[in-house]
């Protein structure tokens, strides 16, 4: 009998915004406007908190339509200080620098970085990205040596129908560059995960799904990720004068809890 459990992050998960050429170009005219006045020079990051972590097969509770965020996660392995990573490029060629930087990566994993639809690109609110179960993870990490990240194409299907191909050759910062740039200002710990970012469609939107849909994310050489979406359970307001369920009141419903499928 096997007691192996699906993989979940063991540290902090950092998402990356505006790391695909198409979306960056679409947003470029707005970047010169207030309050920023210019395009970002460093990676734009956000954190996915532990309540978002969900395994393959999860039935993620959603309040309505959600945006699918197919991406690749770099799982950080051996410890190395940010100073060592940042200085590597000064002592070695670009090719050796890439090898040195990626040596910190224990492996890669497919991720669905779900979000509620929103218009903000620099500072997406936590309530849009960090709902329970909004980071669904493939069941296993693949060693970096077994895949070519730069040539990788991630396929996204909803209910069996193709909706998107995410081409990692169109990244603004490839895996090594992103990791080096992030390591220049903070030290990633073993078990942390750095997401390479999610891409938009040609019209600037992202693929969407709703309760009852089945999402499948796959790429050559990587463990496939599948999960479903379920209607978020909300407490029904009791009739006037009726006793509210334990833990809530007529004015403060019991907090909803999402279910997971096997």
C-alpha positions in Angstrom: 0.0 0.0 0.0 1.3 3.4 -0.9 1.1 6.4 1.5 2.6 8.9 -0.9 0.8 12.2 -0.7 0.4 14.8 -3.5 3.0 17.5 -3.5 2.3 20.8 -1.9 4.6 23.8 -1.3 6.8 23.6 1.8 7.6 27.2 1.9 6.5 30.6 0.6 5.1 30.9 -2.9 5.9 34.0 -4.9 3.9 34.9 -8.0 5.3 37.2 -10.8 3.3 39.8 -12.7 3.8 41.1 -16.2 6.4 38.5 -17.1 5.0 37.6 -20.6 5.8 39.8 -23.6 2.2 40.0 -24.8 0.7 41.2 -21.6 3.6 43.6 -20.9 3.1 45.2 -24.3 -0.7 45.5 -23.8 -0.1 47.3 -20.5 2.8 49.4 -21.6 0.8 52.6 -22.4 -0.8 52.6 -18.9 2.6 52.2 -17.2 3.6 55.7 -18.0 0.5 57.1 -16.3 0.1 58.1 -12.6 0.9 56.9 -10.1 3.9 54.9 -11.5 5.0 57.1 -14.4 7.2 54.3 -15.8 7.4 50.6 -16.5 8.7 48.5 -13.5 12.4 47.8 -13.6 12.5 45.0 -11.0 10.2 41.9 -10.9 6.7 42.6 -9.7 5.9 40.0 -7.1 3.0 38.9 -4.9 2.6 36.1 -2.3 0.2 33.2 -2.4 -0.6 32.3 1.2 -0.8 28.8 2.6 -4.6 28.8 2.6 -4.5 28.8 -1.2 -2.5 25.6 -1.5 -4.6 22.7 -3.0 -3.6 19.3 -4.4 -4.4 17.8 -7.7 -8.0 16.7 -7.8 -9.2 19.5 -5.6 -12.7 20.8 -6.0 -12.0 24.5 -5.5 -14.9 26.6 -4.2 -15.6 29.6 -6.4 -18.1 32.5 -6.0 -18.5 32.8 -9.8 -16.2 32.9 -12.8 -12.5 32.7 -12.2 -9.4 33.3 -14.3 -7.2 30.3 -15.0 -3.5 31.0 -14.4 -1.5 28.2 -15.8 2.2 28.6 -14.8 5.4 26.8 -14.0 6.8 26.9 -10.5 10.5 26.8 -9.7 10.9 24.8 -6.4 13.9 26.1 -4.5 16.3 23.4 -3.2 19.8 23.9 -1.8 20.4 27.1 0.2 22.6 29.8 -1.4 22.7 33.5 -0.3 21.4 36.2 -2.6 24.8 37.8 -2.6 26.4 34.6 -4.2 23.7 34.4 -6.9 23.8 38.1 -7.7 27.6 38.1 -8.0 27.8 35.0 -10.2 27.3 37.0 -13.4 30.4 39.1 -12.7 32.7 36.1 -12.6 31.4 33.8 -15.3 29.9 33.9 -18.8 26.2 34.2 -19.3 25.8 30.5 -20.0 27.6 29.5 -16.8 25.7 32.1 -14.9 22.4 30.5 -16.0 23.7 27.0 -14.9 24.8 28.4 -11.5 21.6 30.2 -10.8 19.3 27.3 -11.8 21.4 24.9 -9.7 19.4 26.2 -6.8 16.2 24.8 -8.3 15.3 21.4 -7.1 12.7 21.0 -9.8 9.6 22.3 -11.6 5.9 21.8 -11.1 2.7 22.9 -13.0 0.5 25.3 -11.1 -2.9 26.8 -11.6 -2.7 30.3 -10.0 -6.4 31.0 -9.9 -7.8 34.5 -9.5 -11.1 36.4 -9.5 -11.3 38.7 -12.6 -9.9 42.1 -11.8 -8.4 45.2 -13.6 -5.4 46.0 -11.4 -2.0 44.9 -12.7 0.5 46.2 -10.2 -1.3 45.6 -6.9 -4.0 42.9 -7.2 -5.9 42.7 -4.0 -5.5 39.6 -1.8 -9.2 38.9 -1.9 -8.9 38.3 -5.7 -5.9 36.0 -5.6 -5.7 34.4 -2.1 -9.1 32.7 -1.7 -9.0 29.2 -0.2 -7.7 26.7 -2.8 -6.6 29.3 -5.4 -3.2 27.7 -5.9 -3.7 24.2 -7.3 -0.6 22.1 -7.6 0.4 19.2 -9.8 1.1 16.0 -7.8 4.9 15.8 -8.3 8.0 17.9 -8.9 10.1 17.1 -12.0 13.9 17.5 -11.8 15.1 20.4 -13.8 17.5 18.3 -15.9 14.6 16.4 -17.4 13.0 19.4 -19.1 13.9 22.4 -21.3 12.1 25.3 -19.7 12.8 27.8 -22.5 11.1 25.5 -25.0 8.2 24.4 -22.8 4.6 25.0 -23.9 1.9 24.6 -21.3 -1.5 23.4 -22.6 -4.8 24.4 -20.9 -8.1 22.7 -21.4 -11.5 23.2 -19.8 -13.9 20.3 -19.9 -11.6 18.7 -22.5 -11.6 21.7 -24.9 -8.3 23.5 -25.6 -8.4 27.2 -24.4 -4.8 28.3 -24.2 -1.1 27.5 -24.9 1.4 29.2 -22.6 4.7 29.6 -24.4 7.6 30.0 -22.0 9.8 31.2 -24.9 7.9 34.5 -24.7 8.9 35.3 -21.1 10.2 38.8 -20.4 12.6 37.3 -17.8 13.4 33.6 -18.4 13.7 31.3 -15.4 17.4 32.0 -14.7 17.1 35.8 -15.1 14.0 36.0 -12.9 15.6 33.9 -10.2 18.8 36.0 -10.3 16.8 39.3 -10.2 14.7 38.2 -7.3 17.7 36.8 -5.4 19.4 40.2 -5.8 17.1 41.7 -3.2 15.9 38.7 -1.1 17.1 35.2 -0.2 14.7 32.4 -1.3 14.7 29.6 1.2 14.6 25.8 0.5 11.0 24.9 -0.2 10.0 28.3 -1.5 8.4 28.4 -5.0 8.9 31.1 -7.6 6.1 31.2 -10.2 7.2 32.3 -13.7 4.0 34.2 -14.3 0.7 33.7 -16.2 0.0 34.8 -19.7 -3.1 36.5 -21.2 -5.0 35.7 -24.4 -4.6 37.9 -27.5 -7.4 40.2 -26.3 -5.7 40.7 -22.9 -8.1 38.5 -21.0 -7.4 35.1 -19.4 -9.3 31.8 -19.8 -12.2 31.6 -17.5 -14.0 28.7 -15.8 -16.9 28.4 -13.4 -18.4 25.9 -10.9 -18.8 22.5 -12.5 -15.9 22.9 -14.9 -12.9 20.6 -15.1 -9.5 22.2 -15.7 -6.5 20.3 -17.1 -3.0 21.8 -17.4 -0.2 19.8 -19.0 3.2 20.1 -20.5 5.7 17.5 -21.9 7.8 15.8 -19.2 5.8 17.2 -16.3 3.1 15.7 -14.1 -0.3 16.8 -15.4 -2.5 18.9 -13.2 -6.3 18.4 -13.1 -8.9 19.9 -10.8 -12.5 20.9 -10.7 -14.4 24.0 -9.6 -17.4 23.8 -7.2 -19.9 26.4 -6.2 -18.9 28.2 -3.0 -21.1 27.2 -0.1 -22.7 30.1 1.6 -24.9 29.9 4.7 -28.6 30.4 4.2 -30.0 33.2 6.3 -32.4 31.7 8.9 -36.0 32.9 9.1 -36.5 35.9 11.3 -36.6 34.9 14.9 -35.0 31.5 14.2 -31.9 30.4 16.0 -28.7 30.7 13.9 -26.3 27.8 13.4 -23.6 27.4 16.0 -20.8 29.9 15.2 -22.9 32.4 13.4 -26.0 34.6 13.7 -28.7 35.8 11.4 -26.5 38.8 10.5 -23.2 36.9 10.5 -23.5 33.6 8.6 -21.2 30.7 9.2 -18.1 30.9 7.1 -18.2 28.7 4.0 -15.9 25.8 3.7 -14.7 24.3 0.4 -14.6 20.6 -0.3 -11.9 18.5 -2.0 -12.5 15.6 -4.3 -10.3 12.5 -4.4 
